């Protein structure tokens, strides 16, 4: 298939039919920003219908170029509030990718699907590709939904997912970082606006929150159902057995930093979580980052994660 562009035609294809569509700027084409402007409607349509686009050969090398490119498609970028992972703001509303140790895998997930408010799109830009590993796996959330056993889907969709977070000083993210404020009243207003139960304590944990959210949603443009939650990621079983044991011993089972339950508060069975994780694994696709790559994902249609890596890796992110 060909996408009209100024000068040469632009070839695009999803190599395995599942991952983001790969689009290369023609070598004889116009400057990258002009090329993006010329092809904005087609690229935008691909993100909405297919779910993701990987743009290559743009020649971009800086955060400012990425910022300009992303705002061409999504002028109103979002701040990162109600955080679940550590990030650093690198300029404007551009953030570092999740700052977890390089030897850790970040499971596939849709950004902020553990809340009732999430970005419609998420864009990634590669400043430095890792020496080895460091891929950003993706998975089509529609296909993940179809892979999950209908009985499992039905219960999750009926009950929803309950996320419980305990904020203990020095363990995981602080409540100040998550809510981007040190003002308790501001936290309370945010929680009230988003249906989050909260309880302050005079001892550790200083704050406990509970929020019941969706297990799946329908895409507003396509109407397709997508698997859209982070039960598999928030659940204590997402950690290595040694880490689980250490947290339970140090804090008590009810005070671990984060956990997930069915929406009625009942435990999620281990075999169900294994089944959900396997559905993601079956739909996972990988590509190797190249410096200057820009990937745009519809946050409902595509989940993303991170593979372990060695060497320096610098990926920045924008949400809209």
Rosetta blueprint (number, residue, H / E / L):
1 X L
2 X E
3 X E
4 X L
5 X L
6 X L
7 X L
8 X L
9 X L
10 X E
11 X E
12 X E
13 X E
14 X L
15 X L
16 X L
17 X L
18 X L
19 X L
20 X L
21 X E
22 X E
23 X E
24 X E
25 X L
26 X L
27 X L
28 X L
29 X L
30 X L
31 X L
32 X H
33 X H
34 X H
35 X H
36 X H
37 X H
38 X H
39 X L
40 X H
41 X H
42 X H
43 X H
44 X H
45 X H
46 X H
47 X H
48 X H
49 X H
50 X L
51 X L
52 X E
53 X E
54 X E
55 X E
56 X E
57 X L
58 X L
59 X L
60 X L
61 X L
62 X L
63 X H
64 X H
65 X H
66 X H
67 X H
68 X H
69 X H
70 X H
71 X H
72 X H
73 X H
74 X L
75 X L
76 X L
77 X L
78 X L
79 X L
80 X L
81 X L
82 X L
83 X L
84 X L
85 X L
86 X L
87 X L
88 X L
89 X E
90 X E
91 X E
92 X L
93 X L
94 X E
95 X E
96 X E
97 X L
98 X L
99 X L
100 X L
101 X L
102 X L
103 X L
104 X L
105 X L
106 X E
107 X E
108 X E
109 X E
110 X L
111 X L
112 X L
113 X L
114 X L
115 X L
116 X L
117 X L
118 X L
119 X L
120 X L
121 X E
122 X E
123 X E
124 X E
125 X E
126 X E
127 X E
128 X E
129 X L
130 X L
131 X L
132 X E
133 X E
134 X L
135 X L
136 X L
137 X L
138 X E
139 X E
140 X E
141 X H
142 X H
143 X H
144 X H
145 X H
146 X H
147 X H
148 X L
149 X L
150 X H
151 X H
152 X H
153 X H
154 X H
155 X H
156 X H
157 X H
158 X H
159 X H
160 X L
161 X E
162 X E
163 X E
164 X E
165 X E
166 X E
167 X E
168 X E
169 X L
170 X L
171 X E
172 X L
173 X L
174 X L
175 X H
176 X H
177 X H
178 X H
179 X H
180 X L
181 X L
182 X L
183 X L
184 X H
185 X H
186 X H
187 X H
188 X H
189 X H
190 X H
191 X H
192 X H
193 X H
194 X L
195 X L
196 X L
197 X E
198 X E
199 X E
200 X E
201 X L
202 X L
203 X L
204 X L
205 X L
206 X L
207 X E
208 X E
209 X E
210 X E
211 X E
212 X E
213 X E
214 X L
215 X L
216 X E
217 X E
218 X E
219 X L
220 X L
221 X L
222 X L
223 X L
224 X L
225 X E
226 X E
227 X E
228 X L
229 X L
230 X L
231 X H
232 X H
233 X H
234 X H
235 X L
236 X H
237 X H
238 X H
239 X L
240 X L
241 X H
242 X H
243 X H
244 X H
245 X H
246 X H
247 X H
248 X H
249 X H
250 X H
251 X H
252 X L
253 X H
254 X H
255 X H
256 X L
257 X L
258 X E
259 X E
260 X E
261 X E
262 X E
263 X L
264 X L
265 X L
266 X L
267 X L
268 X L
269 X L
270 X H
271 X H
272 X H
273 X H
274 X H
275 X H
276 X H
277 X H
278 X H
279 X H
280 X H
281 X H
282 X H
283 X H
284 X L
285 X E
286 X L
287 X L
288 X L
289 X L
290 X L
291 X L
292 X L
293 X L
294 X E
295 X E
296 X E
297 X E
298 X E
299 X L
300 X L
301 X L
302 X E
303 X E
304 X E
305 X E
306 X E
307 X L
308 X L
309 X E
310 X E
311 X L
312 X L
313 X L
314 X E
315 X E
316 X E
317 X E
318 X E
319 X E
320 X L
